[in-house]
Amino acid sequence: MTTISLRFDDEMKKQLDEMCAEMGMNLTTFFMVYAKKALRDRRIPFDITAPIDPFYSESNMAQIRKADEQVRTGRVVVKSMDELEAMEIE
């Protein structure tokens, strides 16, 4: 037998202990189940994903769709750089 030590945030360990107790197991059993599942499937037993690029957030995409609709329906104001610079001076 081998002993493995893990460091956890106190609150995370408390929550994990409580969850395991609700399932009728302790942390050792929890990690054994996890390890056996990973070995049996030859993969980490859950998906690991990168955070979604905030550019593609639903609120940003809604604004992009709104702007696209405005362009397609002609509800935009077009100014040249000279016109914009002239507006700044006024």
Protein Blocks (a to p, Z undefined) as FASTA:
>chain_A
ZZddddddfklmmmmmmmmmmnopafklmmmmmmmmmmmnopafbdcdddddfklpmklm
mmmmmmmmmmmnopacdddfklmmmmmmZZ
